[in-house]
Amino acid sequence: MNENTRQKKRIGALDVLIIFLILAVAASVALRWYRGRNSDTASGVQMDPYVITFEIMNIRDSSAQSYLETGTNFYLEDTNQLFGTLREGKTIRDAEKYYEMPDGEIRLVSTDLTGDFYRVDVEASVTARGRMDGEGRFLLDGSKYIGTNREITIYSKYLTVTVLVTGISLAQ
């Protein structure tokens, strides 16, 4: 008599792990779909005009004069998304500037220099579309978080700069 014993197949630890991973992936896909469908960032959400103020540090005076004109559109460098339309730009000049020369001597430098010989700090603002979420964070166009005291790189047709966001408020 042939005593072929059938071995009962059991579910092993690897099988349980694979089943668990499949269920986890399915649950995360379903949760993401559900949140996306019911999200406040959906396309039907009303976007309001906001004013984002920022500082540009140590930019050439000629660049500030030529390329920071009212009405210029700026875009986020990382996503190419519209950051906003420039409202105003105000050059900040210190009354006196001191520079350390290569030999270690510190000299007073004229603040009347213009063009490429002088660098300035600029305060500017743009009008942007977006909304505040439930936690008080600003969502640019409903999708990209922009926060105060955060450095971001923006660009226009002729200029790329890193700015420090100093304020976000609802446009009047």
TADAQUI-V910646 format. One record per residue. RES is the residue in one letter. PHI is phi in whole degrees, -180 to 180 (* if undefined). PSI is psi in radians with two decimals (999 if undefined). Layout:
res-><RES | RES>
phi-><PHI | PHI>
psi-><PSI | PSI>
//
This chain:
res-><M | N | E | N | T | R | Q | K | K | R | I | G | A | L | D | V | L | I | I | F | L | I | L | A | V | A | A | S | V | A | L | R | W | Y | R | G | R | N | S | D | T | A | S | G | V | Q | M | D | P | Y | V | I | T | F | E | I | M | N | I | R | D | S | S | A | Q | S | Y | L | E | T | G | T | N | F | Y | L | E | D | T | N | Q | L | F | G | T | L | R | E | G | K | T | I | R | D | A | E | K | Y | Y | E | M | P | D | G | E | I | R | L | V | S | T | D | L | T | G | D | F | Y | R | V | D | V | E | A | S | V | T | A | R | G | R | M | D | G | E | G | R | F | L | L | D | G | S | K | Y | I | G | T | N | R | E | I | T | I | Y | S | K | Y | L | T | V | T | V | L | V | T | G | I | S | L | A | Q>
phi-><* | -83 | -101 | -74 | -94 | -82 | -92 | -74 | -78 | -112 | -83 | -91 | -63 | -66 | -63 | -63 | -64 | -64 | -62 | -62 | -64 | -63 | -65 | -65 | -64 | -63 | -67 | -69 | -65 | -64 | -65 | -63 | -63 | -64 | -65 | -65 | -71 | -106 | -74 | -73 | -91 | -65 | -65 | -83 | -77 | -73 | -100 | -107 | -78 | -124 | -109 | -108 | -100 | -153 | -118 | -115 | -100 | 59 | -105 | -60 | -60 | -66 | -67 | -63 | -71 | -87 | -112 | -106 | -102 | -56 | 97 | -74 | -86 | -117 | -126 | -74 | -68 | -76 | -120 | 59 | -86 | -61 | -83 | 164 | -105 | -61 | -92 | -159 | -139 | -129 | -79 | -105 | -122 | -76 | -64 | -137 | -126 | -114 | -126 | -88 | -78 | -58 | -84 | 98 | -74 | -102 | -123 | -80 | -111 | -65 | -93 | -90 | -68 | -126 | 75 | -75 | -86 | -133 | -114 | -131 | -106 | -127 | -104 | -145 | -147 | -126 | -97 | -130 | -98 | 175 | -158 | -93 | -86 | -64 | -99 | 81 | -98 | -86 | -110 | -69 | 58 | 80 | -136 | -111 | -72 | -126 | -124 | -71 | 60 | -120 | -90 | -137 | -105 | -125 | -145 | -125 | -62 | -119 | -142 | -124 | -140 | -100 | -120 | -110 | -72 | -109 | -170 | -137 | -144 | -67 | -67 | -89>
psi-><2.32 | 2.02 | 1.09 | 2.03 | 2.24 | 2.26 | 2.28 | 2.24 | 2.30 | 2.75 | 2.14 | 3.05 | -0.65 | -0.69 | -0.75 | -0.72 | -0.76 | -0.76 | -0.75 | -0.76 | -0.71 | -0.75 | -0.68 | -0.74 | -0.77 | -0.72 | -0.70 | -0.65 | -0.77 | -0.72 | -0.75 | -0.74 | -0.76 | -0.78 | -0.68 | -0.65 | -0.60 | 0.21 | 2.65 | -0.26 | 0.19 | 2.84 | -0.33 | -0.04 | 2.41 | 2.18 | 2.35 | 2.73 | 2.29 | 2.73 | 2.11 | 2.08 | 2.57 | 2.91 | 2.46 | 2.10 | 2.41 | 0.94 | 2.61 | 2.43 | -0.66 | -0.65 | -0.72 | -0.71 | -0.67 | -0.66 | -0.06 | 1.18 | 2.54 | 2.33 | -0.09 | 2.32 | 2.35 | 2.55 | 2.66 | 2.33 | -0.65 | -0.50 | -0.10 | 0.39 | 2.51 | 2.11 | -0.78 | 3.05 | 2.22 | 2.22 | -0.89 | 2.72 | 2.36 | 2.13 | 2.32 | 2.13 | 2.33 | 2.66 | -0.68 | 2.48 | 2.37 | 2.40 | 2.48 | 2.14 | 2.86 | -0.50 | 0.02 | -0.19 | 2.43 | 2.20 | 2.61 | 2.26 | 2.46 | 2.43 | 0.07 | -0.05 | 2.50 | 3.07 | -2.54 | -0.17 | -0.12 | 2.39 | 2.49 | 2.90 | 2.46 | 2.36 | 2.31 | 2.98 | 2.65 | 2.72 | 2.19 | 2.74 | 2.41 | -2.83 | 2.81 | 2.38 | -3.08 | -0.34 | 0.16 | 0.30 | 2.51 | 2.29 | 1.91 | 2.12 | 0.37 | 0.10 | -0.50 | 2.11 | 2.27 | 2.21 | 2.75 | 2.71 | 0.53 | 2.35 | 2.32 | 2.71 | 2.23 | 2.82 | 2.72 | -2.86 | -0.65 | -0.04 | 2.37 | 2.18 | 2.70 | 2.23 | 2.74 | 2.01 | 2.17 | -0.28 | 2.64 | 2.16 | 2.72 | 2.31 | 2.53 | 999>
//
